[in-house]
Amino acid sequence: MQELSVGLLSRAFAVYAKDIRVELRTRYAVNAIFMFGVTTLVVVSFALGQSGLPPKLLAALFWIIMFFGAMSGLAHVFVREEEAGTSLALRLRAHPDAIYWGKLLFNLTLLGMMTCIITPLFFIFTDAPTGNLIPFLIVLILGVIGLCGATTIIAAIISKAAIKGALFAVLSFPILMVLLFLLVTATSQLFDGKGLGDILTEIQGLIAYCGIMITASVLLFRFVWLE
């Protein structure tokens, strides 16, 4: 069992490293995610000017930027395999579980990089309070994991479709509605001055969502990928 786990981990890392090398050459997903996120944030900040927003609207604005940033680039992780004609070779040489974990780790890297840039800019360009930094980071990490956990399996499902971009957003939104509701609710309470103890229910919901989504994705991915 230990040898199997180590072998799966090494193969998943090999898939991840391959995607990183390809992305460094093309920079498609990175450019799409960063350009959308930064452009949206700058346009909104200029539109708002010096006017403040209530905590609920600030929280909704932040997670809308995160959501559409994810929509703009995370689907490419499987679409690229189909467009380049490498999906068949990947199916033959790599175990489905290794492929899923490698792709999930790649998406986590992309969205994590975007988060590290968008989040400081969001606090700079808006009047969002920074008093609850540690609870906000907990919510932010769970939100990134939840977004990547859901979008990775959806990207695999739509990779062979003719209209991939539109279908990706259409399928993702209903699945991510619960996640976005929990994220906006928790973030708005933190922006309103409440602490970690006031959002324990939302954090428990986020942990449950991430666990259920990733577990279901691992179980379903083999059928999605090999069919």
N, C-alpha and C positions, 0 to 999 in steps of 0.2 A: 504493500500500500504506500509506503514511504517512497519507494523508487518510482511508483506511478505518479505520485504528487510532484516529485522533483522533475520527472520527465515532462509532465504537463506544464509545469512552470517554465521550464527551459524552452519548450516549443511555443508557448504563449509569448515569451519575451522575444523569440526569434521573429514572430509575426509582427510584434510591436516595433522592433528595430527596423524591419523591412519598411513598414509604413512611415516611420520617421525619416528614413533615407529618401524615400520617394517624395515625401512632403517637402523636405529640404531642397529637392531639385525643382519641384513645380510651384510650391508655396500657394496652391490653389485654396485649400481650406483655411489656412492661416490668414491669407489676405482677405478672403470673404468674411470670416468671422470678425477680424479686427476692423476692417473698413466699415462694416455695418454697425458694429457696436460703437465705435468712436464717432462716426458720422451722426448716428441717431442721438447720442448723448450731447454732442456739440450743438446740433440743431435745436434740441429741446431746451438746452440751457440758454441759448440766445433768445428763444421764444418766450421763456419765462422772465428773463431779465432779472430784476431785483425782487420780483414778487415771490413770496413764500407759498408753499403748498402744505396742506394738512398732511399728517403722517400717513394716512391711508393712500393718498394719491402719490406720495413720494415712494412708498413701498411698491405700489402697483407699477409705477414708472420704472423702477429699478428692475423688477422681475420681467416686465415686458421687454426691456432691452436685452436681458439675459436670454429670454425665450427665443426672440427672433434672431439673436446672434447665434444661438445653437441651431436654429432652423436653417441658417444661411450656409453652414459649413459641415455639420456633423454627418449629414447623409452621404457625404463624399467618400467615407471610409469603405463602403461596399460598392457604391456606384463606380468608383475608379477601377475596381477589379473587373467589373463587367465591361466597361468601356475599353480597357486595355487588353481584354481577353485573357487575363491571368486567373480568373476565378476557377476555371477547370483545373489548372495546375495546382492551385491552392487546395482544392477539394481532394486531389489525389495525394498530396504530400503532407497535409496537416490534419490533425484531429479536429473535429468541429468545436470541442470545448476549448482547445488551444486557440483556435481562430477567434472565438467569441471573446475570450479574456484578453487576447492581444488587441483586438479592435476596441474593446471597452477601455483598456488602458490608454490607447491612443486618443480616443475621444476625451477621456478625462484630462489628458495632457493639454489638448487643444483648448478645451473650455476652461481649464485651470489657468492657462496662460492669459486668456481673455479676461478672466475674472480678476487676476492680479493687476491688470491695467485699467479695466472699466471701473472697478470699485473705488480706487482712490480718486479717479477723475469725477465719479459721481458725487462724492462728498465735497470735492473742490467746487464743482459747477453748481451745486444745489446747496440749500441750507439744511440738509439732513443732519441731525444731531449725531455726535460720535461718542456719547456717554456710555453706551452699552456695547463696547467693541467686542469683547470676548463672546457674549451670547450671540451677537450678530455673526461672528466668524463661524460659530457652530451651525447656525441656520444656513449660512452661505455654503459651507462644506457639504452639508446634507442636501442642499438644493442642487449643487453641481453634480453630486453622485446620482441623485434622482433623475435629473435631466439626461445625463449620459446613459444611465441604466435603461431608460425608456427609449431614447432615440436610437441606441445602437441596434436593438432588435427590430425596430421599425425600419431603419435604414436597410437591414438585410431583407426585409419583406418587400420593399419597394424597388430594390436594386435592378430588377428586370422589367420594371414598368416603363411605358413609353414617356409618360409625363411625371418624372421622378420628383421634381421640386414641389409641384403643387400637391401631389399625392402624399408626400412626406409631411407637409404641414397639416393637411386634412386629417391624416391618421394620428398625428402626434397630439393635436390639440385636445381631443376627447380623453385620451389616456393621461395627459398631463394636467387636466383641469383640477383634479384633487390635489396634486402636488403644488400647483400654482396657488390654489386657495390657501393651503397651509402655509406656504412661504410668505404670501402677502399678509396674511393674518398675523403671523409671528413677527415679521419685520415691522409692520405698522405699530404693533404694541411696543416694540423696542424703540422705535422712533418717537413714540408717545411718552417715553420715560419709564416704562415698566421694565422689570428685571427678568432674570432667567427663571425665577420661580413662577412668574405669571404666564410663561409660554411652554411649560412642561408638557401640556397636552399636545400642543402643536409639534414639539420636538419628538414626542413618542409617535405621533402620526407620521412624521417624516422618516423616522428610523424604520417603522413598519412598512411604509411605502417603498423605501429603497430595498429593504430585504425581500419583500414580496416580488418586486419588479425584477430584480437581478436573478432571484431563484427561478421565477417563471421563465425568464429569458434563457437561462442555461438549459432548462428542461425542453424548451420549444426550439431552440436554435438549431439543433441537429436536424429536425424535420424541415425547418425553413431553408436551411443551407443546402441540404442534399437533394431536395425535391426540384 
